[in-house]
Amino acid sequence: MDRSAQTFLDGNAAAGELRDIFVLELSTATTQCASCGKIAAFAEARVYGMEPGLIARCSGCENPLMRVVKSSGRVWLDLRGLQFLEVPTSSV
Ligand SMILES: [Zn+2]
């Protein structure tokens, strides 16, 4: 599939969708792609699809960083594409 022809949103759109899963604010998170090693703000991720799930892809190599599917009162979260997810807290 040629993803260059698809439109996408940025990671801020996913952060809003994921607010009920993550208590922490994801829009300020830093990620490292497990495929290419790019370290970037989660807000730079390219987000495709919003219902019933979404996929956030690396802005460097299009590797799927995060997959989220909501259905039947449950949420499936796949983070295999991330080397790490760093979220700043105000209590440190
Ligand atoms: Zn990457």
PDB file of the backbone (N, CA, C, O) and the ligand in Angstrom, with CONECT records:
HET     ZN  A 101       1
ATOM      1  N   MET A   1       0.841  -1.186   0.000  1.00  0.00           N
ATOM      2  CA  MET A   1       0.000   0.000   0.000  1.00  0.00           C
ATOM      3  C   MET A   1       0.882   1.243   0.000  1.00  0.00           C
ATOM      4  O   MET A   1       1.841   1.336   0.767  1.00  0.00           O
ATOM      5  N   ASP A   2       0.554   2.179  -0.851  1.00  0.00           N
ATOM      6  CA  ASP A   2       1.292   3.430  -0.928  1.00  0.00           C
ATOM      7  C   ASP A   2       0.717   4.422   0.081  1.00  0.00           C
ATOM      8  O   ASP A   2      -0.338   5.012  -0.149  1.00  0.00           O
ATOM      9  N   ARG A   3       1.420   4.599   1.197  1.00  0.00           N
ATOM     10  CA  ARG A   3       0.912   5.485   2.244  1.00  0.00           C
ATOM     11  C   ARG A   3       1.136   6.953   1.924  1.00  0.00           C
ATOM     12  O   ARG A   3       0.546   7.818   2.572  1.00  0.00           O
ATOM     13  N   SER A   4       1.988   7.258   0.926  1.00  0.00           N
ATOM     14  CA  SER A   4       2.255   8.655   0.622  1.00  0.00           C
ATOM     15  C   SER A   4       1.007   9.361   0.095  1.00  0.00           C
ATOM     16  O   SER A   4       0.894  10.582   0.201  1.00  0.00           O
ATOM     17  N   ALA A   5       0.062   8.593  -0.475  1.00  0.00           N
ATOM     18  CA  ALA A   5      -1.165   9.184  -0.997  1.00  0.00           C
ATOM     19  C   ALA A   5      -2.223   9.359   0.087  1.00  0.00           C
ATOM     20  O   ALA A   5      -3.218  10.051  -0.133  1.00  0.00           O
ATOM     21  N   GLN A   6      -2.025   8.742   1.259  1.00  0.00           N
ATOM     22  CA  GLN A   6      -3.000   8.849   2.337  1.00  0.00           C
ATOM     23  C   GLN A   6      -2.776  10.124   3.120  1.00  0.00           C
ATOM     24  O   GLN A   6      -1.649  10.604   3.247  1.00  0.00           O
ATOM     25  N   THR A   7      -3.845  10.660   3.636  1.00  0.00           N
ATOM     26  CA  THR A   7      -3.703  11.791   4.535  1.00  0.00           C
ATOM     27  C   THR A   7      -3.517  11.264   5.947  1.00  0.00           C
ATOM     28  O   THR A   7      -3.984  10.174   6.279  1.00  0.00           O
ATOM     29  N   PHE A   8      -2.841  12.030   6.766  1.00  0.00           N
ATOM     30  CA  PHE A   8      -2.625  11.618   8.141  1.00  0.00           C
ATOM     31  C   PHE A   8      -2.672  12.837   9.033  1.00  0.00           C
ATOM     32  O   PHE A   8      -2.525  13.973   8.582  1.00  0.00           O
ATOM     33  N   LEU A   9      -2.885  12.568  10.325  1.00  0.00           N
ATOM     34  CA  LEU A   9      -2.863  13.605  11.338  1.00  0.00           C
ATOM     35  C   LEU A   9      -1.554  13.492  12.100  1.00  0.00           C
ATOM     36  O   LEU A   9      -0.790  12.553  11.876  1.00  0.00           O
ATOM     37  N   ASP A  10      -1.282  14.432  12.998  1.00  0.00           N
ATOM     38  CA  ASP A  10      -0.070  14.308  13.798  1.00  0.00           C
ATOM     39  C   ASP A  10      -0.387  13.621  15.130  1.00  0.00           C
ATOM     40  O   ASP A  10      -1.543  13.317  15.422  1.00  0.00           O
ATOM     41  N   GLY A  11       0.648  13.384  15.926  1.00  0.00           N
ATOM     42  CA  GLY A  11       0.496  12.653  17.174  1.00  0.00           C
ATOM     43  C   GLY A  11      -0.417  13.339  18.173  1.00  0.00           C
ATOM     44  O   GLY A  11      -0.928  12.681  19.080  1.00  0.00           O
ATOM     45  N   ASN A  12      -0.640  14.633  18.038  1.00  0.00           N
ATOM     46  CA  ASN A  12      -1.558  15.323  18.941  1.00  0.00           C
ATOM     47  C   ASN A  12      -2.969  14.753  18.819  1.00  0.00           C
ATOM     48  O   ASN A  12      -3.704  14.701  19.805  1.00  0.00           O
ATOM     49  N   ALA A  13      -3.347  14.329  17.621  1.00  0.00           N
ATOM     50  CA  ALA A  13      -4.664  13.735  17.422  1.00  0.00           C
ATOM     51  C   ALA A  13      -4.765  12.424  18.193  1.00  0.00           C
ATOM     52  O   ALA A  13      -5.803  12.151  18.796  1.00  0.00           O
ATOM     53  N   ALA A  14      -3.735  11.621  18.188  1.00  0.00           N
ATOM     54  CA  ALA A  14      -3.741  10.361  18.933  1.00  0.00           C
ATOM     55  C   ALA A  14      -3.748  10.618  20.426  1.00  0.00           C
ATOM     56  O   ALA A  14      -4.407   9.894  21.173  1.00  0.00           O
ATOM     57  N   ALA A  15      -3.029  11.631  20.876  1.00  0.00           N
ATOM     58  CA  ALA A  15      -2.977  11.939  22.306  1.00  0.00           C
ATOM     59  C   ALA A  15      -4.377  12.200  22.843  1.00  0.00           C
ATOM     60  O   ALA A  15      -4.696  11.786  23.957  1.00  0.00           O
ATOM     61  N   GLY A  16      -5.207  12.874  22.076  1.00  0.00           N
ATOM     62  CA  GLY A  16      -6.573  13.113  22.499  1.00  0.00           C
ATOM     63  C   GLY A  16      -7.364  11.830  22.600  1.00  0.00           C
ATOM     64  O   GLY A  16      -8.108  11.627  23.560  1.00  0.00           O
ATOM     65  N   GLU A  17      -7.210  10.963  21.617  1.00  0.00           N
ATOM     66  CA  GLU A  17      -7.912   9.679  21.619  1.00  0.00           C
ATOM     67  C   GLU A  17      -7.458   8.782  22.762  1.00  0.00           C
ATOM     68  O   GLU A  17      -8.242   7.989  23.284  1.00  0.00           O
ATOM     69  N   LEU A  18      -6.199   8.908  23.149  1.00  0.00           N
ATOM     70  CA  LEU A  18      -5.625   8.007  24.157  1.00  0.00           C
ATOM     71  C   LEU A  18      -5.727   8.549  25.573  1.00  0.00           C
ATOM     72  O   LEU A  18      -5.218   7.937  26.512  1.00  0.00           O
ATOM     73  N   ARG A  19      -6.375   9.680  25.731  1.00  0.00           N
ATOM     74  CA  ARG A  19      -6.471  10.322  27.040  1.00  0.00           C
ATOM     75  C   ARG A  19      -7.104   9.407  28.087  1.00  0.00           C
ATOM     76  O   ARG A  19      -6.727   9.460  29.257  1.00  0.00           O
ATOM     77  N   ASP A  20      -8.066   8.565  27.680  1.00  0.00           N
ATOM     78  CA  ASP A  20      -8.708   7.694  28.658  1.00  0.00           C
ATOM     79  C   ASP A  20      -7.912   6.417  28.932  1.00  0.00           C
ATOM     80  O   ASP A  20      -8.266   5.656  29.833  1.00  0.00           O
ATOM     81  N   ILE A  21      -6.846   6.172  28.174  1.00  0.00           N
ATOM     82  CA  ILE A  21      -5.983   5.009  28.417  1.00  0.00           C
ATOM     83  C   ILE A  21      -4.786   5.426  29.252  1.00  0.00           C
ATOM     84  O   ILE A  21      -4.459   4.785  30.250  1.00  0.00           O
ATOM     85  N   PHE A  22      -4.137   6.502  28.839  1.00  0.00           N
ATOM     86  CA  PHE A  22      -2.961   6.976  29.542  1.00  0.00           C
ATOM     87  C   PHE A  22      -3.341   8.146  30.441  1.00  0.00           C
ATOM     88  O   PHE A  22      -3.944   9.124  29.997  1.00  0.00           O
ATOM     89  N   VAL A  23      -2.979   8.025  31.698  1.00  0.00           N
ATOM     90  CA  VAL A  23      -3.239   9.119  32.623  1.00  0.00           C
ATOM     91  C   VAL A  23      -2.279  10.264  32.339  1.00  0.00           C
ATOM     92  O   VAL A  23      -2.607  11.432  32.548  1.00  0.00           O
ATOM     93  N   LEU A  24      -1.092   9.915  31.861  1.00  0.00           N
ATOM     94  CA  LEU A  24      -0.081  10.925  31.575  1.00  0.00           C
ATOM     95  C   LEU A  24      -0.347  11.589  30.227  1.00  0.00           C
ATOM     96  O   LEU A  24      -1.000  11.002  29.364  1.00  0.00           O
ATOM     97  N   GLU A  25       0.144  12.780  30.046  1.00  0.00           N
ATOM     98  CA  GLU A  25      -0.058  13.536  28.814  1.00  0.00           C
ATOM     99  C   GLU A  25       0.911  13.064  27.731  1.00  0.00           C
ATOM    100  O   GLU A  25       2.117  13.295  27.827  1.00  0.00           O
ATOM    101  N   LEU A  26       0.383  12.407  26.710  1.00  0.00           N
ATOM    102  CA  LEU A  26       1.238  11.854  25.658  1.00  0.00           C
ATOM    103  C   LEU A  26       1.747  12.894  24.676  1.00  0.00           C
ATOM    104  O   LEU A  26       2.755  12.668  24.006  1.00  0.00           O
ATOM    105  N   SER A  27       1.077  14.014  24.581  1.00  0.00           N
ATOM    106  CA  SER A  27       1.502  14.993  23.576  1.00  0.00           C
ATOM    107  C   SER A  27       2.888  15.550  23.897  1.00  0.00           C
ATOM    108  O   SER A  27       3.541  16.114  23.019  1.00  0.00           O
ATOM    109  N   THR A  28       3.345  15.401  25.138  1.00  0.00           N
ATOM    110  CA  THR A  28       4.682  15.873  25.509  1.00  0.00           C
ATOM    111  C   THR A  28       5.690  14.722  25.601  1.00  0.00           C
ATOM    112  O   THR A  28       6.832  14.928  26.011  1.00  0.00           O
ATOM    113  N   ALA A  29       5.266  13.511  25.220  1.00  0.00           N
ATOM    114  CA  ALA A  29       6.123  12.330  25.321  1.00  0.00           C
ATOM    115  C   ALA A  29       7.182  12.314  24.222  1.00  0.00           C
ATOM    116  O   ALA A  29       7.010  12.908  23.158  1.00  0.00           O
ATOM    117  N   THR A  30       8.277  11.619  24.509  1.00  0.00           N
ATOM    118  CA  THR A  30       9.342  11.377  23.538  1.00  0.00           C
ATOM    119  C   THR A  30       9.375   9.884  23.252  1.00  0.00           C
ATOM    120  O   THR A  30       9.223   9.065  24.158  1.00  0.00           O
ATOM    121  N   THR A  31       9.573   9.540  21.991  1.00  0.00           N
ATOM    122  CA  THR A  31       9.608   8.130  21.607  1.00  0.00           C
ATOM    123  C   THR A  31      10.903   7.811  20.867  1.00  0.00           C
ATOM    124  O   THR A  31      11.551   8.690  20.301  1.00  0.00           O
ATOM    125  N   GLN A  32      11.262   6.522  20.889  1.00  0.00           N
ATOM    126  CA  GLN A  32      12.319   6.051  19.996  1.00  0.00           C
ATOM    127  C   GLN A  32      11.744   4.918  19.167  1.00  0.00           C
ATOM    128  O   GLN A  32      11.197   3.957  19.707  1.00  0.00           O
ATOM    129  N   CYS A  33      11.871   5.035  17.858  1.00  0.00           N
ATOM    130  CA  CYS A  33      11.386   4.029  16.921  1.00  0.00           C
ATOM    131  C   CYS A  33      12.250   2.762  17.049  1.00  0.00           C
ATOM    132  O   CYS A  33      13.478   2.833  17.029  1.00  0.00           O
ATOM    133  N   ALA A  34      11.591   1.612  17.179  1.00  0.00           N
ATOM    134  CA  ALA A  34      12.303   0.346  17.287  1.00  0.00           C
ATOM    135  C   ALA A  34      12.914  -0.082  15.956  1.00  0.00           C
ATOM    136  O   ALA A  34      13.767  -0.969  15.929  1.00  0.00           O
ATOM    137  N   SER A  35      12.496   0.526  14.870  1.00  0.00           N
ATOM    138  CA  SER A  35      13.005   0.149  13.557  1.00  0.00           C
ATOM    139  C   SER A  35      14.210   0.988  13.137  1.00  0.00           C
ATOM    140  O   SER A  35      15.271   0.436  12.845  1.00  0.00           O
ATOM    141  N   CYS A  36      14.062   2.309  13.101  1.00  0.00           N
ATOM    142  CA  CYS A  36      15.138   3.172  12.593  1.00  0.00           C
ATOM    143  C   CYS A  36      15.901   3.882  13.710  1.00  0.00           C
ATOM    144  O   CYS A  36      16.955   4.467  13.461  1.00  0.00           O
ATOM    145  N   GLY A  37      15.378   3.836  14.940  1.00  0.00           N
ATOM    146  CA  GLY A  37      16.076   4.453  16.068  1.00  0.00           C
ATOM    147  C   GLY A  37      15.827   5.935  16.232  1.00  0.00           C
ATOM    148  O   GLY A  37      16.403   6.560  17.122  1.00  0.00           O
ATOM    149  N   LYS A  38      14.974   6.519  15.387  1.00  0.00           N
ATOM    150  CA  LYS A  38      14.709   7.950  15.479  1.00  0.00           C
ATOM    151  C   LYS A  38      14.074   8.290  16.821  1.00  0.00           C
ATOM    152  O   LYS A  38      13.098   7.664  17.235  1.00  0.00           O
ATOM    153  N   ILE A  39      14.634   9.281  17.489  1.00  0.00           N
ATOM    154  CA  ILE A  39      14.071   9.799  18.729  1.00  0.00           C
ATOM    155  C   ILE A  39      13.353  11.092  18.381  1.00  0.00           C
ATOM    156  O   ILE A  39      13.936  12.007  17.798  1.00  0.00           O
ATOM    157  N   ALA A  40      12.065  11.156  18.751  1.00  0.00           N
ATOM    158  CA  ALA A  40      11.255  12.321  18.384  1.00  0.00           C
ATOM    159  C   ALA A  40      10.118  12.489  19.362  1.00  0.00           C
ATOM    160  O   ALA A  40       9.781  11.572  20.110  1.00  0.00           O
ATOM    161  N   ALA A  41       9.533  13.665  19.348  1.00  0.00           N
ATOM    162  CA  ALA A  41       8.316  13.906  20.127  1.00  0.00           C
ATOM    163  C   ALA A  41       7.199  13.034  19.554  1.00  0.00           C
ATOM    164  O   ALA A  41       7.092  12.871  18.339  1.00  0.00           O
ATOM    165  N   PHE A  42       6.374  12.479  20.434  1.00  0.00           N
ATOM    166  CA  PHE A  42       5.245  11.671  19.959  1.00  0.00           C
ATOM    167  C   PHE A  42       4.345  12.493  19.053  1.00  0.00           C
ATOM    168  O   PHE A  42       3.707  11.953  18.150  1.00  0.00           O
ATOM    169  N   ALA A  43       4.290  13.783  19.289  1.00  0.00           N
ATOM    170  CA  ALA A  43       3.458  14.663  18.471  1.00  0.00           C
ATOM    171  C   ALA A  43       3.886  14.661  16.997  1.00  0.00           C
ATOM    172  O   ALA A  43       3.099  15.042  16.131  1.00  0.00           O
ATOM    173  N   GLU A  44       5.118  14.238  16.703  1.00  0.00           N
ATOM    174  CA  GLU A  44       5.589  14.181  15.315  1.00  0.00           C
ATOM    175  C   GLU A  44       5.119  12.928  14.585  1.00  0.00           C
ATOM    176  O   GLU A  44       5.247  12.842  13.363  1.00  0.00           O
ATOM    177  N   ALA A  45       4.576  11.952  15.319  1.00  0.00           N
ATOM    178  CA  ALA A  45       4.130  10.707  14.686  1.00  0.00           C
ATOM    179  C   ALA A  45       3.030  10.997  13.673  1.00  0.00           C
ATOM    180  O   ALA A  45       2.274  11.959  13.813  1.00  0.00           O
ATOM    181  N   ARG A  46       2.954  10.159  12.662  1.00  0.00           N
ATOM    182  CA  ARG A  46       1.897  10.274  11.654  1.00  0.00           C
ATOM    183  C   ARG A  46       0.798   9.300  12.032  1.00  0.00           C
ATOM    184  O   ARG A  46       1.035   8.095  12.125  1.00  0.00           O
ATOM    185  N   VAL A  47      -0.389   9.810  12.248  1.00  0.00           N
ATOM    186  CA  VAL A  47      -1.493   9.012  12.764  1.00  0.00           C
ATOM    187  C   VAL A  47      -2.531   8.792  11.675  1.00  0.00           C
ATOM    188  O   VAL A  47      -3.010   9.735  11.043  1.00  0.00           O
ATOM    189  N   TYR A  48      -2.867   7.519  11.472  1.00  0.00           N
ATOM    190  CA  TYR A  48      -3.837   7.133  10.443  1.00  0.00           C
ATOM    191  C   TYR A  48      -5.024   6.454  11.100  1.00  0.00           C
ATOM    192  O   TYR A  48      -4.861   5.647  12.016  1.00  0.00           O
ATOM    193  N   GLY A  49      -6.227   6.784  10.628  1.00  0.00           N
ATOM    194  CA  GLY A  49      -7.436   6.124  11.111  1.00  0.00           C
ATOM    195  C   GLY A  49      -7.774   6.540  12.519  1.00  0.00           C
ATOM    196  O   GLY A  49      -6.877   6.749  13.336  1.00  0.00           O
ATOM    197  N   MET A  50      -9.047   6.665  12.818  1.00  0.00           N
ATOM    198  CA  MET A  50      -9.457   7.024  14.169  1.00  0.00           C
ATOM    199  C   MET A  50     -10.526   6.076  14.713  1.00  0.00           C
ATOM    200  O   MET A  50     -10.654   5.977  15.934  1.00  0.00           O
ATOM    201  N   GLU A  51     -11.287   5.386  13.897  1.00  0.00           N
ATOM    202  CA  GLU A  51     -12.343   4.472  14.367  1.00  0.00           C
ATOM    203  C   GLU A  51     -12.304   3.180  13.569  1.00  0.00           C
ATOM    204  O   GLU A  51     -12.230   3.244  12.342  1.00  0.00           O
ATOM    205  N   PRO A  52     -12.349   2.037  14.182  1.00  0.00           N
ATOM    206  CA  PRO A  52     -12.367   1.808  15.625  1.00  0.00           C
ATOM    207  C   PRO A  52     -10.983   1.861  16.243  1.00  0.00           C
ATOM    208  O   PRO A  52     -10.834   1.720  17.457  1.00  0.00           O
ATOM    209  N   GLY A  53      -9.957   2.067  15.401  1.00  0.00           N
ATOM    210  CA  GLY A  53      -8.609   2.116  15.942  1.00  0.00           C
ATOM    211  C   GLY A  53      -7.747   3.081  15.179  1.00  0.00           C
ATOM    212  O   GLY A  53      -8.154   3.643  14.163  1.00  0.00           O
ATOM    213  N   LEU A  54      -6.550   3.264  15.684  1.00  0.00           N
ATOM    214  CA  LEU A  54      -5.614   4.158  15.013  1.00  0.00           C
ATOM    215  C   LEU A  54      -4.224   3.536  15.028  1.00  0.00           C
ATOM    216  O   LEU A  54      -3.923   2.650  15.829  1.00  0.00           O
ATOM    217  N   ILE A  55      -3.399   4.022  14.128  1.00  0.00           N
ATOM    218  CA  ILE A  55      -2.016   3.588  14.068  1.00  0.00           C
ATOM    219  C   ILE A  55      -1.154   4.837  13.973  1.00  0.00           C
ATOM    220  O   ILE A  55      -1.389   5.703  13.130  1.00  0.00           O
ATOM    221  N   ALA A  56      -0.161   4.922  14.837  1.00  0.00           N
ATOM    222  CA  ALA A  56       0.794   6.031  14.813  1.00  0.00           C
ATOM    223  C   ALA A  56       2.087   5.503  14.218  1.00  0.00           C
ATOM    224  O   ALA A  56       2.674   4.550  14.730  1.00  0.00           O
ATOM    225  N   ARG A  57       2.528   6.130  13.131  1.00  0.00           N
ATOM    226  CA  ARG A  57       3.737   5.674  12.436  1.00  0.00           C
ATOM    227  C   ARG A  57       4.882   6.653  12.618  1.00  0.00           C
ATOM    228  O   ARG A  57       4.671   7.857  12.765  1.00  0.00           O
ATOM    229  N   CYS A  58       6.097   6.122  12.608  1.00  0.00           N
ATOM    230  CA  CYS A  58       7.319   6.923  12.711  1.00  0.00           C
ATOM    231  C   CYS A  58       7.387   7.912  11.544  1.00  0.00           C
ATOM    232  O   CYS A  58       7.154   7.538  10.395  1.00  0.00           O
ATOM    233  N   SER A  59       7.703   9.160  11.839  1.00  0.00           N
ATOM    234  CA  SER A  59       7.816  10.158  10.777  1.00  0.00           C
ATOM    235  C   SER A  59       9.105   9.977   9.976  1.00  0.00           C
ATOM    236  O   SER A  59       9.281  10.600   8.929  1.00  0.00           O
ATOM    237  N   GLY A  60      10.001   9.127  10.466  1.00  0.00           N
ATOM    238  CA  GLY A  60      11.250   8.887   9.748  1.00  0.00           C
ATOM    239  C   GLY A  60      11.177   7.717   8.785  1.00  0.00           C
ATOM    240  O   GLY A  60      11.692   7.796   7.669  1.00  0.00           O
ATOM    241  N   CYS A  61      10.531   6.613   9.213  1.00  0.00           N
ATOM    242  CA  CYS A  61      10.551   5.396   8.387  1.00  0.00           C
ATOM    243  C   CYS A  61       9.184   4.744   8.209  1.00  0.00           C
ATOM    244  O   CYS A  61       9.084   3.709   7.551  1.00  0.00           O
ATOM    245  N   GLU A  62       8.135   5.319   8.775  1.00  0.00           N
ATOM    246  CA  GLU A  62       6.769   4.802   8.661  1.00  0.00           C
ATOM    247  C   GLU A  62       6.540   3.505   9.439  1.00  0.00           C
ATOM    248  O   GLU A  62       5.485   2.888   9.293  1.00  0.00           O
ATOM    249  N   ASN A  63       7.498   3.077  10.259  1.00  0.00           N
ATOM    250  CA  ASN A  63       7.287   1.906  11.116  1.00  0.00           C
ATOM    251  C   ASN A  63       6.098   2.176  12.038  1.00  0.00           C
ATOM    252  O   ASN A  63       5.977   3.281  12.569  1.00  0.00           O
ATOM    253  N   PRO A  64       5.207   1.181  12.243  1.00  0.00           N
ATOM    254  CA  PRO A  64       4.118   1.388  13.196  1.00  0.00           C
ATOM    255  C   PRO A  64       4.655   1.469  14.625  1.00  0.00           C
ATOM    256  O   PRO A  64       5.187   0.490  15.150  1.00  0.00           O
ATOM    257  N   LEU A  65       4.513   2.637  15.251  1.00  0.00           N
ATOM    258  CA  LEU A  65       4.976   2.826  16.621  1.00  0.00           C
ATOM    259  C   LEU A  65       3.949   2.320  17.615  1.00  0.00           C
ATOM    260  O   LEU A  65       4.297   1.707  18.625  1.00  0.00           O
ATOM    261  N   MET A  66       2.684   2.578  17.327  1.00  0.00           N
ATOM    262  CA  MET A  66       1.619   2.282  18.267  1.00  0.00           C
ATOM    263  C   MET A  66       0.351   1.955  17.502  1.00  0.00           C
ATOM    264  O   MET A  66      -0.005   2.636  16.540  1.00  0.00           O
ATOM    265  N   ARG A  67      -0.330   0.899  17.945  1.00  0.00           N
ATOM    266  CA  ARG A  67      -1.643   0.553  17.391  1.00  0.00           C
ATOM    267  C   ARG A  67      -2.617   0.517  18.552  1.00  0.00           C
ATOM    268  O   ARG A  67      -2.317  -0.042  19.607  1.00  0.00           O
ATOM    269  N   VAL A  68      -3.766   1.104  18.360  1.00  0.00           N
ATOM    270  CA  VAL A  68      -4.809   1.130  19.388  1.00  0.00           C
ATOM    271  C   VAL A  68      -6.141   0.806  18.731  1.00  0.00           C
ATOM    272  O   VAL A  68      -6.522   1.420  17.734  1.00  0.00           O
ATOM    273  N   VAL A  69      -6.839  -0.158  19.298  1.00  0.00           N
ATOM    274  CA  VAL A  69      -8.179  -0.496  18.820  1.00  0.00           C
ATOM    275  C   VAL A  69      -9.122  -0.488  20.012  1.00  0.00           C
ATOM    276  O   VAL A  69      -8.854  -1.112  21.038  1.00  0.00           O
ATOM    277  N   LYS A  70     -10.229   0.227  19.861  1.00  0.00           N
ATOM    278  CA  LYS A  70     -11.267   0.264  20.892  1.00  0.00           C
ATOM    279  C   LYS A  70     -12.486  -0.432  20.327  1.00  0.00           C
ATOM    280  O   LYS A  70     -12.955  -0.103  19.238  1.00  0.00           O
ATOM    281  N   SER A  71     -13.007  -1.416  21.092  1.00  0.00           N
ATOM    282  CA  SER A  71     -14.201  -2.123  20.650  1.00  0.00           C
ATOM    283  C   SER A  71     -14.805  -2.880  21.819  1.00  0.00           C
ATOM    284  O   SER A  71     -14.090  -3.422  22.662  1.00  0.00           O
ATOM    285  N   SER A  72     -16.117  -2.910  21.860  1.00  0.00           N
ATOM    286  CA  SER A  72     -16.851  -3.696  22.853  1.00  0.00           C
ATOM    287  C   SER A  72     -16.392  -3.416  24.277  1.00  0.00           C
ATOM    288  O   SER A  72     -16.259  -4.341  25.078  1.00  0.00           O
ATOM    289  N   GLY A  73     -16.151  -2.159  24.595  1.00  0.00           N
ATOM    290  CA  GLY A  73     -15.775  -1.797  25.958  1.00  0.00           C
ATOM    291  C   GLY A  73     -14.371  -2.181  26.345  1.00  0.00           C
ATOM    292  O   GLY A  73     -14.044  -2.211  27.532  1.00  0.00           O
ATOM    293  N   ARG A  74     -13.511  -2.483  25.351  1.00  0.00           N
ATOM    294  CA  ARG A  74     -12.122  -2.855  25.633  1.00  0.00           C
ATOM    295  C   ARG A  74     -11.200  -2.056  24.726  1.00  0.00           C
ATOM    296  O   ARG A  74     -11.611  -1.509  23.703  1.00  0.00           O
ATOM    297  N   VAL A  75      -9.929  -2.008  25.141  1.00  0.00           N
ATOM    298  CA  VAL A  75      -8.909  -1.334  24.355  1.00  0.00           C
ATOM    299  C   VAL A  75      -7.737  -2.287  24.169  1.00  0.00           C
ATOM    300  O   VAL A  75      -7.251  -2.873  25.137  1.00  0.00           O
ATOM    301  N   TRP A  76      -7.279  -2.445  22.926  1.00  0.00           N
ATOM    302  CA  TRP A  76      -6.085  -3.223  22.623  1.00  0.00           C
ATOM    303  C   TRP A  76      -4.994  -2.229  22.255  1.00  0.00           C
ATOM    304  O   TRP A  76      -5.190  -1.348  21.418  1.00  0.00           O
ATOM    305  N   LEU A  77      -3.846  -2.386  22.893  1.00  0.00           N
ATOM    306  CA  LEU A  77      -2.730  -1.464  22.705  1.00  0.00           C
ATOM    307  C   LEU A  77      -1.486  -2.256  22.319  1.00  0.00           C
ATOM    308  O   LEU A  77      -1.063  -3.151  23.051  1.00  0.00           O
ATOM    309  N   ASP A  78      -0.906  -1.930  21.180  1.00  0.00           N
ATOM    310  CA  ASP A  78       0.299  -2.603  20.690  1.00  0.00           C
ATOM    311  C   ASP A  78       1.413  -1.565  20.586  1.00  0.00           C
ATOM    312  O   ASP A  78       1.338  -0.639  19.777  1.00  0.00           O
ATOM    313  N   LEU A  79       2.441  -1.727  21.407  1.00  0.00           N
ATOM    314  CA  LEU A  79       3.551  -0.762  21.443  1.00  0.00           C
ATOM    315  C   LEU A  79       4.853  -1.382  20.935  1.00  0.00           C
ATOM    316  O   LEU A  79       5.933  -0.862  21.215  1.00  0.00           O
ATOM    317  N   ARG A  80       4.763  -2.490  20.191  1.00  0.00           N
ATOM    318  CA  ARG A  80       5.975  -3.184  19.754  1.00  0.00           C
ATOM    319  C   ARG A  80       6.888  -2.327  18.887  1.00  0.00           C
ATOM    320  O   ARG A  80       8.086  -2.597  18.803  1.00  0.00           O
ATOM    321  N   GLY A  81       6.356  -1.321  18.255  1.00  0.00           N
ATOM    322  CA  GLY A  81       7.165  -0.489  17.370  1.00  0.00           C
ATOM    323  C   GLY A  81       7.986   0.562  18.087  1.00  0.00           C
ATOM    324  O   GLY A  81       8.744   1.305  17.464  1.00  0.00           O
ATOM    325  N   LEU A  82       7.831   0.622  19.416  1.00  0.00           N
ATOM    326  CA  LEU A  82       8.568   1.610  20.196  1.00  0.00           C
ATOM    327  C   LEU A  82       9.740   0.965  20.924  1.00  0.00           C
ATOM    328  O   LEU A  82       9.605  -0.102  21.524  1.00  0.00           O
ATOM    329  N   GLN A  83      10.883   1.625  20.863  1.00  0.00           N
ATOM    330  CA  GLN A  83      11.998   1.220  21.712  1.00  0.00           C
ATOM    331  C   GLN A  83      11.737   1.723  23.126  1.00  0.00           C
ATOM    332  O   GLN A  83      11.974   1.018  24.106  1.00  0.00           O
ATOM    333  N   PHE A  84      11.241   2.969  23.212  1.00  0.00           N
ATOM    334  CA  PHE A  84      10.813   3.499  24.494  1.00  0.00           C
ATOM    335  C   PHE A  84       9.812   4.613  24.296  1.00  0.00           C
ATOM    336  O   PHE A  84       9.716   5.210  23.224  1.00  0.00           O
ATOM    337  N   LEU A  85       9.063   4.881  25.362  1.00  0.00           N
ATOM    338  CA  LEU A  85       8.125   5.984  25.441  1.00  0.00           C
ATOM    339  C   LEU A  85       8.454   6.718  26.728  1.00  0.00           C
ATOM    340  O   LEU A  85       8.276   6.181  27.822  1.00  0.00           O
ATOM    341  N   GLU A  86       8.929   7.932  26.596  1.00  0.00           N
ATOM    342  CA  GLU A  86       9.343   8.732  27.759  1.00  0.00           C
ATOM    343  C   GLU A  86       8.318   9.847  27.956  1.00  0.00           C
ATOM    344  O   GLU A  86       8.079  10.661  27.064  1.00  0.00           O
ATOM    345  N   VAL A  87       7.713   9.863  29.164  1.00  0.00           N
ATOM    346  CA  VAL A  87       6.674  10.846  29.442  1.00  0.00           C
ATOM    347  C   VAL A  87       7.115  11.687  30.648  1.00  0.00           C
ATOM    348  O   VAL A  87       7.316  11.146  31.735  1.00  0.00           O
ATOM    349  N   PRO A  88       7.263  12.989  30.466  1.00  0.00           N
ATOM    350  CA  PRO A  88       7.643  13.828  31.592  1.00  0.00           C
ATOM    351  C   PRO A  88       6.522  13.908  32.623  1.00  0.00           C
ATOM    352  O   PRO A  88       5.341  13.942  32.278  1.00  0.00           O
ATOM    353  N   THR A  89       6.915  13.936  33.890  1.00  0.00           N
ATOM    354  CA  THR A  89       5.937  14.099  34.959  1.00  0.00           C
ATOM    355  C   THR A  89       6.266  15.380  35.714  1.00  0.00           C
ATOM    356  O   THR A  89       7.392  15.875  35.667  1.00  0.00           O
ATOM    357  N   SER A  90       5.288  15.891  36.395  1.00  0.00           N
ATOM    358  CA  SER A  90       5.515  17.137  37.151  1.00  0.00           C
ATOM    359  C   SER A  90       6.018  16.865  38.547  1.00  0.00           C
ATOM    360  O   SER A  90       6.365  17.807  39.259  1.00  0.00           O
ATOM    361  N   SER A  91       6.073  15.582  38.979  1.00  0.00           N
ATOM    362  CA  SER A  91       6.423  15.268  40.346  1.00  0.00           C
ATOM    363  C   SER A  91       7.888  14.906  40.558  1.00  0.00           C
ATOM    364  O   SER A  91       8.264  14.549  41.674  1.00  0.00           O
ATOM    365  N   VAL A  92       8.726  14.984  39.531  1.00  0.00           N
ATOM    366  CA  VAL A  92      10.140  14.590  39.657  1.00  0.00           C
ATOM    367  C   VAL A  92      10.977  15.739  40.182  1.00  0.00           C
ATOM    368  O   VAL A  92      12.188  15.593  40.353  1.00  0.00           O
TER     369      VAL A  92
HETATM  370 ZN    ZN A 101      11.460   4.868  12.362  1.00  0.00          ZN2+
END
